[in-house]
Amino acid sequence: MRIIRFSLLAALSVAAISTLLYSYYGYSPAPPRIQLSGELSENTITIEGRERSYTAYIPTKLAKDPALVFMLHGSLQTVKGVRESTAYQFEQLAEQHKFIVVYPSGYKNNWNDCQGEANYPARAENINDIKFITSLVSEFHQRYGSDTAKTFIAGYSNGGHLGFRFALEHPNAVAGIAAISASLPAADNLACEDTGKAVPVLIMNGTEDPINPYYGGQVTLFGFGNRGRVLSSISSAEHFAHKAGYHGAPSETKHFLNNRADDPTATKYYAWRDGEHPEVILYTIVGGGHTIPQEYFRAPRILGASSKEINGPAEIWAFFARQIRRVDTAGK
């Protein structure tokens, strides 16, 4: 009887400790919902005999020849998860600036990217995510008149890696990409062919990221699921800057002033831009984790600190908007 009682107490203690650990490290409060008047819809499209799903937000009023922005979720994340982790900011920005935002759903919540050593389902089964995204570009062009020359991809973690694949292998399909919590695979882990053509690239990484090492190295999910080595964040940015025709140090640096007592992070900004070559930017979130900077949502603490100093989605849209002006200027 004592053994049974002891076992029961031990089980209850383990359960209590597990609950406490989860409530601190794994729990994340839901962000406030944003009430918008546009249309949010869930849809499917068939790609090579496989039904793929996506969610789209169409604002109340669209610009003439509107831009099309894809926001790709991370590994094992969902569309719902990435909408929450960006605090619905892309939808609010779409409403304000009259562009379309699309959240595609990865195959078994993963994307077929350039990480050669990764073995998640999308890569193992060689899912054609490129065709999935480009088919959606055609779909929205036909239905809403979106400008195919104003197609942008933003992605978090594994989604950012699919953005890298577009930048390397299909640069003509995008006007720019933004990768959050992702670095370019190292040479021994790069499973994509680099066309050599430059596109505008923004990278936004935290120095204390427990999954994607800021200074380069092995990518794992807390020691599990090896995905091979990546370059450092600065080397990743320099790769795209050199492709774009820049040489030497960034042309512009900026340190944001963080006056928030509840935010331990700081942001540095490095930009290669001269008005002639494709723009390349690296946001370094000092002290930041595997998280998307913005002040409305705190990611689970196990992923590291969530920076409140900058609004990541707003910074990404500002970057995309600059590329739109380049497209419009070139068309005149």
HUGIBEL-V706200 format. One record per residue. N is the residue number from 1. RES is the residue in one letter. PSI is psi in radians with two decimals (none if undefined). OMEGA is omega as a letter, one per 40 degrees, with the letter a starting at -180 (* if undefined). BURIAL is 1 if it has 24 or more other C-alpha atoms within 12 Angstrom, else 0. Layout:
N;RES;PSI;OMEGA;BURIAL, N;RES;PSI;OMEGA;BURIAL
//
This chain:
1;M;-0.70;i;0, 2;R;-0.66;i;0, 3;I;-0.75;i;0, 4;I;-0.77;a;0, 5;R;-0.74;i;0, 6;F;-0.74;i;0, 7;S;-0.70;i;0, 8;L;-0.77;i;0, 9;L;-0.69;i;0, 10;A;-0.75;i;0, 11;A;-0.72;i;0, 12;L;-0.66;i;0, 13;S;-0.76;i;0, 14;V;-0.74;i;0, 15;A;-0.71;a;0, 16;A;-0.75;i;0, 17;I;-0.74;i;0, 18;S;-0.71;i;0, 19;T;-0.73;i;0, 20;L;-0.76;i;0, 21;L;-0.75;i;0, 22;Y;-0.73;a;0, 23;S;-0.49;i;0, 24;Y;-0.86;a;0, 25;Y;-0.55;a;0, 26;G;-0.37;a;0, 27;Y;2.50;i;0, 28;S;2.11;a;0, 29;P;2.50;a;0, 30;A;2.46;i;0, 31;P;2.79;i;0, 32;P;2.41;i;0, 33;R;2.51;i;0, 34;I;2.19;i;0, 35;Q;1.96;i;0, 36;L;2.75;a;0, 37;S;-0.07;i;0, 38;G;-3.05;a;1, 39;E;2.15;i;0, 40;L;2.12;a;1, 41;S;2.62;i;0, 42;E;2.32;a;0, 43;N;2.98;i;0, 44;T;2.76;i;0, 45;I;2.50;a;1, 46;T;2.15;a;0, 47;I;2.00;a;0, 48;E;0.79;i;0, 49;G;0.05;a;0, 50;R;2.28;i;0, 51;E;2.16;i;0, 52;R;2.53;a;1, 53;S;2.74;i;1, 54;Y;2.77;i;1, 55;T;2.42;a;1, 56;A;2.51;i;1, 57;Y;2.11;i;1, 58;I;1.99;a;1, 59;P;2.91;a;1, 60;T;-0.76;i;0, 61;K;2.35;i;0, 62;L;2.56;i;1, 63;A;2.83;i;0, 64;K;2.28;a;0, 65;D;1.08;a;1, 66;P;2.71;i;1, 67;A;2.72;i;1, 68;L;2.05;a;1, 69;V;2.14;i;1, 70;F;2.34;i;1, 71;M;1.96;a;1, 72;L;2.26;a;1, 73;H;2.95;i;1, 74;G;3.09;i;1, 75;S;2.32;a;1, 76;L;0.06;i;1, 77;Q;3.01;i;1, 78;T;3.01;i;1, 79;V;-0.78;i;1, 80;K;-0.74;a;1, 81;G;-0.73;a;1, 82;V;-0.53;i;1, 83;R;-0.71;i;1, 84;E;-0.75;a;1, 85;S;-0.30;i;1, 86;T;0.10;i;1, 87;A;0.61;i;1, 88;Y;0.36;a;1, 89;Q;-0.59;a;1, 90;F;-0.58;i;1, 91;E;-0.72;i;1, 92;Q;-0.73;i;1, 93;L;-0.67;i;1, 94;A;-0.72;i;1, 95;E;-0.72;a;1, 96;Q;-0.67;a;0, 97;H;0.08;i;1, 98;K;0.70;i;1, 99;F;3.00;i;1, 100;I;2.36;i;1, 101;V;2.34;a;1, 102;V;2.33;i;1, 103;Y;1.63;i;1, 104;P;2.72;i;1, 105;S;2.18;a;1, 106;G;2.75;i;1, 107;Y;2.03;a;1, 108;K;0.66;i;1, 109;N;0.53;i;1, 110;N;2.89;i;1, 111;W;2.60;i;1, 112;N;1.61;a;1, 113;D;-2.71;a;1, 114;C;0.14;a;1, 115;Q;1.73;a;1, 116;G;-0.57;a;1, 117;E;-0.13;i;1, 118;A;2.48;a;1, 119;N;0.38;i;0, 120;Y;2.86;a;1, 121;P;-0.74;a;0, 122;A;-0.66;i;1, 123;R;-0.75;a;1, 124;A;-0.61;a;0, 125;E;0.09;i;0, 126;N;0.90;i;0, 127;I;2.39;a;1, 128;N;1.34;i;1, 129;D;-0.45;i;1, 130;I;-0.82;i;1, 131;K;-0.62;i;0, 132;F;-0.89;a;1, 133;I;-0.79;a;1, 134;T;-0.54;i;1, 135;S;-0.63;i;1, 136;L;-0.61;i;1, 137;V;-0.81;i;1, 138;S;-0.71;a;0, 139;E;-0.84;a;1, 140;F;-0.49;i;1, 141;H;-0.76;a;0, 142;Q;-0.69;a;0, 143;R;-0.64;a;0, 144;Y;0.00;i;1, 145;G;0.38;i;0, 146;S;2.54;a;1, 147;D;2.02;a;1, 148;T;-0.38;i;1, 149;A;-0.05;i;1, 150;K;0.80;i;1, 151;T;2.24;a;1, 152;F;2.58;i;1, 153;I;2.12;i;1, 154;A;2.48;a;1, 155;G;2.55;i;1, 156;Y;2.22;i;1, 157;S;-2.05;i;1, 158;N;-0.60;i;1, 159;G;-0.64;i;1, 160;G;-0.61;i;1, 161;H;-0.59;i;1, 162;L;-0.60;i;1, 163;G;-0.72;i;1, 164;F;-0.67;i;1, 165;R;-0.73;i;1, 166;F;-0.79;a;1, 167;A;-0.62;a;1, 168;L;-0.85;a;1, 169;E;-0.46;a;1, 170;H;0.95;a;1, 171;P;-0.45;a;1, 172;N;-0.21;a;1, 173;A;-0.20;a;1, 174;V;2.64;i;1, 175;A;-0.08;i;1, 176;G;2.71;i;1, 177;I;2.74;i;1, 178;A;2.19;a;1, 179;A;2.20;i;1, 180;I;2.32;i;1, 181;S;0.80;i;1, 182;A;2.46;i;1, 183;S;2.73;a;1, 184;L;2.35;i;1, 185;P;2.50;i;1, 186;A;2.88;a;1, 187;A;-0.68;a;0, 188;D;-0.01;a;0, 189;N;0.10;a;1, 190;L;1.98;a;1, 191;A;0.29;a;1, 192;C;2.66;i;1, 193;E;2.29;i;0, 194;D;2.05;a;1, 195;T;-0.35;a;0, 196;G;-0.21;i;0, 197;K;2.37;a;1, 198;A;2.54;i;1, 199;V;2.75;i;1, 200;P;2.33;a;1, 201;V;2.33;i;1, 202;L;2.32;i;1, 203;I;2.39;a;1, 204;M;1.76;a;1, 205;N;2.60;i;1, 206;G;2.48;a;1, 207;T;-0.34;a;1, 208;E;0.55;i;1, 209;D;2.11;a;1, 210;P;-0.11;a;1, 211;I;-0.96;i;1, 212;N;1.75;a;1, 213;P;2.14;a;1, 214;Y;-0.67;a;1, 215;Y;0.23;i;1, 216;G;2.79;i;1, 217;G;-2.78;a;1, 218;Q;2.34;i;1, 219;V;2.12;i;1, 220;T;2.88;i;1, 221;L;1.44;a;1, 222;F;0.79;i;0, 223;G;-0.13;a;0, 224;F;2.81;i;0, 225;G;1.03;a;0, 226;N;2.28;a;0, 227;R;0.32;i;1, 228;G;-3.14;a;1, 229;R;2.64;i;1, 230;V;2.77;i;1, 231;L;2.90;i;1, 232;S;2.84;a;1, 233;S;-0.73;a;1, 234;I;-0.68;i;1, 235;S;-0.62;i;1, 236;S;-0.80;i;1, 237;A;-0.72;a;1, 238;E;-0.59;i;1, 239;H;-0.85;a;1, 240;F;-0.57;i;1, 241;A;-0.74;i;1, 242;H;-0.69;i;1, 243;K;-0.61;a;1, 244;A;-0.16;i;1, 245;G;0.15;i;1, 246;Y;2.63;i;1, 247;H;2.41;i;0, 248;G;-2.73;a;0, 249;A;2.82;i;0, 250;P;2.62;a;1, 251;S;-0.27;a;0, 252;E;2.37;i;0, 253;T;2.65;a;0, 254;K;2.42;i;0, 255;H;2.09;i;0, 256;F;2.54;i;0, 257;L;2.02;a;0, 258;N;1.92;i;0, 259;N;0.30;a;0, 260;R;2.18;i;0, 261;A;-0.39;a;0, 262;D;0.22;a;0, 263;D;1.95;a;1, 264;P;0.02;a;0, 265;T;2.91;i;1, 266;A;2.65;a;1, 267;T;2.32;i;1, 268;K;2.60;a;1, 269;Y;2.19;i;1, 270;Y;2.25;a;1, 271;A;2.40;i;1, 272;W;1.87;i;1, 273;R;2.47;a;1, 274;D;0.14;a;0, 275;G;-0.12;a;0, 276;E;-0.76;a;0, 277;H;2.81;i;1, 278;P;2.41;a;1, 279;E;2.43;i;1, 280;V;2.29;a;1, 281;I;2.45;i;1, 282;L;2.11;i;1, 283;Y;2.07;i;1, 284;T;2.03;i;1, 285;I;1.66;a;1, 286;V;2.11;a;1, 287;G;-0.08;a;1, 288;G;2.71;a;1, 289;G;-2.67;i;1, 290;H;1.13;a;1, 291;T;2.88;i;1, 292;I;2.03;a;1, 293;P;2.25;i;1, 294;Q;2.76;a;1, 295;E;-0.01;a;1, 296;Y;-0.12;a;1, 297;F;2.29;i;1, 298;R;2.06;i;1, 299;A;2.82;i;1, 300;P;2.40;a;1, 301;R;-0.41;i;1, 302;I;-0.40;i;1, 303;L;-0.07;a;1, 304;G;-3.10;a;1, 305;A;2.47;i;1, 306;S;2.04;a;1, 307;S;2.39;i;1, 308;K;0.01;a;1, 309;E;-0.69;i;1, 310;I;2.76;i;1, 311;N;1.73;a;1, 312;G;-0.90;i;1, 313;P;-0.70;i;1, 314;A;-0.69;i;1, 315;E;-0.69;i;1, 316;I;-0.77;i;1, 317;W;-0.68;i;1, 318;A;-0.68;i;0, 319;F;-0.83;i;1, 320;F;-0.70;a;1, 321;A;-0.62;i;1, 322;R;-0.61;i;1, 323;Q;-0.57;i;1, 324;I;-0.73;i;1, 325;R;-0.62;i;0, 326;R;-0.73;i;0, 327;V;-0.80;a;1, 328;D;-0.69;i;0, 329;T;-0.71;a;0, 330;A;-0.49;a;0, 331;G;-0.16;a;0, 332;K;none;*;0
//
